[in-house]
């Protein structure tokens, strides 16, 4: 299988560090390896010195120089992304540089881009997939470039909002899904490598916007979970994949799309790290019979699609704190017995044994509290009896058990650790 790699620079005296090219460093740093310097010199010889290197803003490849065997000869060429410092030429250009028999690098092909910056770079079989963006246009443009019979040319072009790569039909190879708005609906094209086949799908959803997407395992394949903001508000999720040479969208086809309706902010994603994407829907916790949305804490139901039965199933119940970036899955013995309240001044979230006779939640028996704070500012929580549960680079998470050991609803340390998930 062909693999593309970022070209990195090795500093002779300080060890090898993965850094990307910049014009100043390439012109002024004498310790840069000769080969990388030769590649850049070949680009300047071809394009001239009045250029600016362009770095992809998203995706796995963030360098202005990427190595890839585009012509299938067994050795890598270098794709260089740059723009010309000219009022009349604003779009990105791509130079394909190859090493000759003498060991020197030279530009073999110059390709026109379709935007003023590079959004992302992907590789599909032997094809190069480049997403371009421009400030003047709301949507991006994708072009697929192919080398054939001694020439490199564009074989596909389309606009897009989102673009993902995965094995959408379970055949062991990867395809690219291109998503965009179309009138009041959404279009999804799935493109297979090395083929001129595009599998289209039009979703008539009354979409006001495409909110986002995630890719996760679904049976023998991967599926695209597409979050759509309908004109009526909130979010809906459609699932998309390939089956028997056609694009399948089972939630619309089975009349299940409305079951994914929920509030904005609850995005589809792999919440528990098992490789499968869950769709979060929300219901009130016990003790909130007449909820005012935005003023109470909600229970999140993580639902998944069973392609064999064609139904949506509740995979887990959870408390999802979007602001603090964590999710606590709810043990079965807590369901309909435990409720929750958040202190708006401190951010502390406390779970209580539900008692309908208590009147208000704060009069019920507390079980456990969770809190989050900046990694450098948790002293107040530690002084208040909290212990550190988990930490990221920016945030520390704390927990404090409030009920006695004889309370059957108390979570053990292992239960807390296994049910607590940081959502970044």
TAFEN-V776705 format. One record per residue. N is the residue number from 0. SS is DSSP state (hx for helix, st for strand, lp for the rest). Layout:
N_SS ; N_SS
This chain:
0_lp ; 1_lp ; 2_lp ; 3_lp ; 4_st ; 5_st ; 6_lp ; 7_lp ; 8_lp ; 9_st ; 10_st ; 11_lp ; 12_lp ; 13_lp ; 14_st ; 15_st ; 16_lp ; 17_lp ; 18_lp ; 19_lp ; 20_lp ; 21_lp ; 22_hx ; 23_hx ; 24_hx ; 25_hx ; 26_hx ; 27_hx ; 28_lp ; 29_lp ; 30_lp ; 31_lp ; 32_lp ; 33_hx ; 34_hx ; 35_hx ; 36_hx ; 37_hx ; 38_hx ; 39_hx ; 40_hx ; 41_hx ; 42_hx ; 43_hx ; 44_hx ; 45_hx ; 46_hx ; 47_lp ; 48_lp ; 49_lp ; 50_st ; 51_st ; 52_st ; 53_lp ; 54_lp ; 55_lp ; 56_lp ; 57_lp ; 58_lp ; 59_lp ; 60_lp ; 61_lp ; 62_lp ; 63_lp ; 64_st ; 65_st ; 66_st ; 67_st ; 68_lp ; 69_lp ; 70_lp ; 71_lp ; 72_lp ; 73_lp ; 74_lp ; 75_lp ; 76_st ; 77_st ; 78_st ; 79_st ; 80_st ; 81_st ; 82_st ; 83_st ; 84_lp ; 85_lp ; 86_lp ; 87_lp ; 88_lp ; 89_lp ; 90_lp ; 91_lp ; 92_st ; 93_st ; 94_st ; 95_st ; 96_st ; 97_st ; 98_st ; 99_lp ; 100_lp ; 101_lp ; 102_lp ; 103_lp ; 104_st ; 105_st ; 106_st ; 107_st ; 108_st ; 109_st ; 110_st ; 111_st ; 112_lp ; 113_lp ; 114_lp ; 115_lp ; 116_st ; 117_st ; 118_st ; 119_st ; 120_st ; 121_st ; 122_st ; 123_st ; 124_lp ; 125_lp ; 126_st ; 127_st ; 128_st ; 129_st ; 130_st ; 131_st ; 132_st ; 133_lp ; 134_lp ; 135_lp ; 136_lp ; 137_lp ; 138_lp ; 139_st ; 140_st ; 141_st ; 142_st ; 143_st ; 144_st ; 145_st ; 146_st ; 147_st ; 148_lp ; 149_lp ; 150_st ; 151_st ; 152_st ; 153_st ; 154_st ; 155_st ; 156_st ; 157_st ; 158_st ; 159_st ; 160_lp ; 161_st ; 162_st ; 163_st ; 164_st ; 165_st ; 166_lp ; 167_lp ; 168_lp ; 169_lp ; 170_lp ; 171_lp ; 172_lp ; 173_lp ; 174_st ; 175_st ; 176_st ; 177_st ; 178_st ; 179_st ; 180_st ; 181_st ; 182_lp ; 183_lp ; 184_st ; 185_st ; 186_st ; 187_st ; 188_st ; 189_st ; 190_st ; 191_st ; 192_lp ; 193_lp ; 194_lp ; 195_lp ; 196_lp ; 197_st ; 198_st ; 199_st ; 200_st ; 201_st ; 202_st ; 203_lp ; 204_lp ; 205_lp ; 206_st ; 207_st ; 208_st ; 209_st ; 210_st ; 211_st ; 212_st ; 213_st ; 214_st ; 215_st ; 216_st ; 217_st ; 218_lp ; 219_lp ; 220_st ; 221_st ; 222_st ; 223_st ; 224_st ; 225_st ; 226_st ; 227_st ; 228_st ; 229_st ; 230_lp ; 231_lp ; 232_lp ; 233_lp ; 234_st ; 235_st ; 236_st ; 237_st ; 238_st ; 239_st ; 240_st ; 241_st ; 242_st ; 243_lp ; 244_lp ; 245_st ; 246_st ; 247_st ; 248_lp ; 249_hx ; 250_hx ; 251_hx ; 252_hx ; 253_lp ; 254_lp ; 255_lp ; 256_hx ; 257_hx ; 258_hx ; 259_hx ; 260_lp ; 261_st ; 262_lp ; 263_lp ; 264_lp ; 265_lp ; 266_lp ; 267_lp ; 268_st ; 269_lp ; 270_lp ; 271_lp ; 272_lp ; 273_lp ; 274_lp ; 275_lp ; 276_lp ; 277_st ; 278_st ; 279_st ; 280_st ; 281_st ; 282_st ; 283_st ; 284_lp ; 285_lp ; 286_lp ; 287_lp ; 288_lp ; 289_lp ; 290_lp ; 291_lp ; 292_lp ; 293_lp ; 294_lp ; 295_lp ; 296_lp ; 297_st ; 298_st ; 299_st ; 300_st ; 301_st ; 302_st ; 303_st ; 304_st ; 305_st ; 306_lp ; 307_lp ; 308_lp ; 309_lp ; 310_st ; 311_st ; 312_st ; 313_st ; 314_st ; 315_st ; 316_st ; 317_st ; 318_st ; 319_st ; 320_st ; 321_lp ; 322_lp ; 323_lp ; 324_lp ; 325_st ; 326_st ; 327_st ; 328_st ; 329_lp ; 330_lp ; 331_hx ; 332_hx ; 333_hx ; 334_lp ; 335_lp ; 336_lp ; 337_st ; 338_st ; 339_st ; 340_st ; 341_st ; 342_lp ; 343_lp ; 344_lp ; 345_lp ; 346_lp ; 347_lp ; 348_st ; 349_st ; 350_st ; 351_st ; 352_st ; 353_lp ; 354_lp ; 355_lp ; 356_lp ; 357_lp ; 358_lp ; 359_lp ; 360_hx ; 361_hx ; 362_hx ; 363_lp ; 364_st ; 365_st ; 366_st ; 367_st ; 368_st ; 369_st ; 370_st ; 371_st ; 372_st ; 373_st ; 374_lp ; 375_lp ; 376_lp ; 377_lp ; 378_hx ; 379_hx ; 380_hx ; 381_hx ; 382_hx ; 383_lp ; 384_lp ; 385_lp ; 386_st ; 387_st ; 388_st ; 389_st ; 390_st ; 391_lp ; 392_lp ; 393_lp ; 394_st ; 395_st ; 396_st ; 397_st ; 398_st ; 399_st ; 400_st ; 401_lp ; 402_lp ; 403_lp ; 404_lp ; 405_lp ; 406_lp ; 407_lp ; 408_lp ; 409_lp ; 410_lp ; 411_lp ; 412_hx ; 413_hx ; 414_hx ; 415_hx ; 416_hx ; 417_hx ; 418_hx ; 419_st ; 420_st ; 421_st ; 422_lp ; 423_lp
